[in-house]
Amino acid sequence: MHVLHELLATDERRTLEFFVVGLRDVSEPTVDRRELFYNASVLAHYAQVSTQSASDAPAPATLAELFDRFVIDASLNHNGHMMETAGAQCLLLAGFFERQMRGRHNIRWYAALGAGFFSRAAAQEISAPKAQLLQAIARGFEPWRRRHARLGRELRDQAYLLMPPPM
C-alpha cells in the first residue's frame, strides 16, 4: 500500500514543480521567471481544487459558467481578488482546456476577457510588485494562454506514450 500511495499522492510543492517544469518546456528561454511561476501556480492550484469546493473558488466547468459568474454579475468588478480569480480561470479554461472549450466558445474573445480581468485586478492591487506582475500577465495573456494550451495538449498526448510493463 505504501508504494501505491507514493505513486498516487502528491503535495502542493510537487504539483507546482510539475507545472513549472511543464511550462518551462513549452516556453521560450527568455520568458519572465515570475510570470512562469505565477502561471504554474494557477495550474497547480486548480489541479488540487475540486470543481465542487465549498472552501475555495471552484473552477467552473465551462467558459459559460465563468461568463455567468464574472460578467453577468458585475458586482465583482471592483473586487481585485475576484478579478484575479476570474483571469486565472480564463487561463485555465481557454488555455489548458482549450481543445475542450473551442467547440462552444470563442477562445479569442475569452482571452481578451481574461486579460481585462487581470488588468482590473492589477489596478486594485495594493502591493506594487504584485500589481506589476498582474499587469504583465494581462499584457501577455494570449502568449500565456497558448503556452497553457500547448502544455495541455502535450500532457494529454503523453498518456498514449506510456509503455505497458514488461511481462
URMO-V287434 format. One record per residue. RES is the residue in one small letter. PHI is phi in radians with two decimals (none if undefined). Layout:
BEGIN
<<RES;PHI> <RES;PHI>>
END
This chain:
BEGIN
<<m;none> <h;-1.06> <v;-1.12> <l;-1.10> <h;-1.06> <e;-1.06> <l;-1.27> <l;-1.71> <a;-1.45> <t;-2.54> <d;-2.16> <e;-1.05> <r;-1.11> <r;-1.12> <t;-1.14> <l;-1.08> <e;-1.04> <f;-1.00> <f;-1.34> <v;-1.08> <v;-1.09> <g;-1.07> <l;-1.19> <r;-1.07> <d;-1.14> <v;-1.78> <s;-1.95> <e;-1.25> <p;-1.12> <t;-1.54> <v;-1.07> <d;-1.12> <r;-1.10> <r;-1.13> <e;-1.14> <l;-1.05> <f;-1.16> <y;-1.08> <n;-1.10> <a;-1.11> <s;-1.20> <v;-1.09> <l;-1.11> <a;-1.11> <h;-1.05> <y;-1.32> <a;-1.27> <q;-1.99> <v;-1.89> <s;-1.15> <t;-1.22> <q;-1.97> <s;-1.04> <a;-1.73> <s;-1.71> <d;-2.41> <a;-1.21> <p;-1.23> <a;-1.23> <p;-1.21> <a;-1.32> <t;-2.46> <l;-1.17> <a;-1.11> <e;-1.11> <l;-1.05> <f;-1.02> <d;-1.09> <r;-1.30> <f;-2.01> <v;-1.86> <i;-1.06> <d;-1.57> <a;-1.34> <s;-1.12> <l;-1.60> <n;-1.04> <h;-1.83> <n;-1.90> <g;-0.98> <h;-1.09> <m;-1.23> <m;-1.20> <e;-1.14> <t;-1.05> <a;-1.07> <g;-1.10> <a;-1.11> <q;-1.21> <c;-1.10> <l;-1.04> <l;-1.06> <l;-1.36> <a;-1.40> <g;-1.78> <f;-0.99> <f;-1.84> <e;-0.93> <r;-0.99> <q;-1.29> <m;-1.53> <r;-1.01> <g;-1.12> <r;-2.00> <h;-2.32> <n;-1.45> <i;-1.08> <r;-1.05> <w;-1.12> <y;-1.21> <a;-1.15> <a;-1.12> <l;-1.09> <g;-1.06> <a;-1.07> <g;-1.12> <f;-1.05> <f;-1.14> <s;-1.11> <r;-1.12> <a;-1.12> <a;-1.10> <a;-1.13> <q;-1.77> <e;-1.36> <i;-1.36> <s;-1.31> <a;-1.07> <p;-1.08> <k;-1.20> <a;-1.05> <q;-1.12> <l;-1.11> <l;-1.10> <q;-1.18> <a;-1.13> <i;-1.11> <a;-1.07> <r;-1.13> <g;-1.80> <f;-1.00> <e;-1.10> <p;-1.04> <w;-1.19> <r;-1.06> <r;-1.16> <r;-1.14> <h;-1.02> <a;-1.10> <r;-1.10> <l;-1.08> <g;-1.02> <r;-1.10> <e;-1.12> <l;-1.18> <r;-1.17> <d;-1.18> <q;-1.10> <a;-1.02> <y;-1.54> <l;-1.68> <l;-1.16> <m;-1.60> <p;-1.15> <p;-1.12> <p;-1.13> <m;-1.52>>
END
